[in-house]
Structure formats: structure tokens, C-alpha cells
Amino acid sequence: MKCKGCGAEIQHEDETLPGYIPKEVFERRSLAGEEILCQRCFRARHYGKLMPVRLEDFWTQLINVIKEVDVVVWILDITDFEGSYDPKIFEVLSSVKKILVVNKIDLLPRAVTVQEIDSWVRRQVLDEPFDVILTSATKRYGLRRLKEKILEFRRVLFVGVTNVGKSSLFKEITGKDVSVTPFPGTTLGLIRAKLFNTILFDSPGITTKHRLIDFLSPESQKKLTHADHLSRFTFKPDRNSVIFLGGVCRLDIDFKSELRPIFQIFANEAVKFHQTSKVKADTLWKRQYGKLLVPPFDPQELPIESLSFQEKRFELDASEELAIAGLGWLSVRRGPFETCLKTIDGIYVRKREALI
Ligand code: GDP
């Protein structure tokens, strides 16, 4: 038997694979003569959001869907540009028409204008002929422009990594009247909605392996991606300073000039910052992980002994930033200085032109 939503073969063994439905639920629904949807499609229909699914051939399936639509709306998160501008998605979308939607702009400080954000984004995606639309799903900013753009096409697909606000935007644009639908030749399962003569599909959020949040449970991810505003702290370190970000990222500061550097760190409000000295840092990290150095998650979920770390030196100057995917970014007010950044192995870190 196949799921009426995504078309996957119904199975009761593995929750992370397509077509899963607990046996007792399946039997109850069958007896009652109800439509059989797998757990994922059932949740999608009732909560309007597709859970990510483990598919060996995910990308092949996504490429098949992409071939059948007129435009792809690729959603990014402005507070995690490095984490959401995923190179694999970029490659898959390289030859298709796309609209780049940059969401959560309400979280940036008000001093940064929409024009500044727009030009910054365009410079990051250099030479790419994207339409760029800035949005805030929660503040309903930019939605009219996005809707107008979408209505120029017949079939539209939303894609993006998890937690960028893709399903929030999809719901805001389409309203509540959505269904889950099989897509020929795939078991992806898509949420489908109609807007005048346009059909919109929402695809499952793509999971990545290079953001700090990828190391966390879905509950902790929620904590770290849900925010009404970001935390912003200003630091004026001395030559002896070490700064911890949430206990999973350590910054050792070095500089030669007379003047002390000044920088700000932006991160979700669940991330705690702590400044200490180089002599105390090692012991502090060991003793206080999960206590004073509150990581933005339950330390039992990510025991420090289970982690391997990467270390990299960066030279930074005014008008530059250091972005740590899935965690936050450091924005230099006065430089130059050097920092040795230590964080979980695999997390993408990039020095970039300042956004703020
Ligand atoms: P998806 O995994 O990409 O579908 O992301 P969701 O739509 O589930 O959103 C992830 C989190 O980001 C949720 O806590 C949302 O409330 C929050 N979120 C989504 N859009 C925005 C936005 O424009 N601004 C802010 N501040 N939060 C947002």
C-alpha cells in the first residue's frame, strides 16, 4: 500500500525513512476506513510543514521536481547567510530560473537599511542573475512583492535548508488551504497550494552538516532559530582575552597596535557570551561547559568529550566580519587584530565584508 500524500510504500519499521506510520495507527485508520497518509504527510497536512526525510537519492528526486517547475524560490536566512547559501543547492539550481528570498530581515538592527541589506546580498551572490527579495515572514515584510513575482509563473517550487523560515513564508503566501501531494517519480512528498492560476509546492527542508545547529536535536534547533531579536554584545578585548560563544566556540584575541580592537558579536538570544583570560580559558572550558558557558543546548545532548574541534587564525579589520554558520557573527568596529577561532569540526566559518 502507498501513502496518499507522497506515494511512498507504507512501512512500520523506520521513522526516518519515507512511508513510515506506526503499526497501531495504521490499523486504527484502516479499520475506520480513513485515508492512509504516512506520519510525515499527516503532519504536513495538519501542521503545514514537511519534516526532513532521510532519502538516499534526495538530490536526484529534487532535481526531478525542479525540472517540472517554472521557477524555484530559494529561501535564505539573513542571520545565517553562510549556513543557508548552501553550495550543493547552488549547484543543483545552477541552470534553472530562480528567485532568491532572504528572510528574517526583521532581526537585523534597525540602523541597517533595506537598501544596504539588498546591496550586500547582491555582492555575496556576485554575477548571479538572481531576483533578490528581502522578507520577514513574522513581520509580513516583502510578502506582496514576493507574491507578485510568484504569480508571473505557473508552477513554483520553494526550497531551502531547514529553519530558514521556508514553511512560515509558504503559509503566509498561500494561506491555510494546502494539501500534501505525490510528485511523479519521487517519494519526496510536497505541500501543494494554489494561488490564482499558480501552483506552489513546498519541499522538505534540506538538512546540512556545516551549521552549528546541525549538531543539535530538533528541540534545540528550534530554540536557536526562533527569535524576536538577536543578542548583540560589544567587546573591547585586551591582549590576554578569550571570548566564548555558547561554550562551543572560542575566540583568542591578538593584536599589535596601541589601540584595543572593538567588535560586536551577534547571535541568537539563547547563546551566552563569556570573556576570560588566556591562562584561565582551558580550565574554564572544561569545568564550565554546560554551566557558566551555557551552550545553546543541553550539554548532555552534545558532551564535550564526543566533539572534535577545528582551529583557524583570521586577520580582521574594520568593515570585516567573521561568520560562524548556524551560530552568529563577529563584526569589527576597530581593527586590525587577529583571532584564533576554535569550534566544532565541520562548521563553516567565513571572513566576509561587513553586513552591519
Ligand atoms: P523552515 O524549517 O525553513 O520551514 O522554517 P520555519 O518556517 O519552521 O521557521 C523556523 C523558525 O524561524 C521558527 O521559529 C519561525 O518562527 C522563525 N521565523 C521564520 N521566519 C521568520 C522571520 O521572518 N523572522 C523571524 N524573526 N523569525 C522567523
Residues whose N, C-alpha, C, O or C-beta is under 5 A from the ligand:
A	BS01	GDP	N103 K104 D106 L107 T135 S136 A137 T138 V161 T162 N163 V164 G165 K166 S167 S168 G205 K222 T225 H226 A227 D228
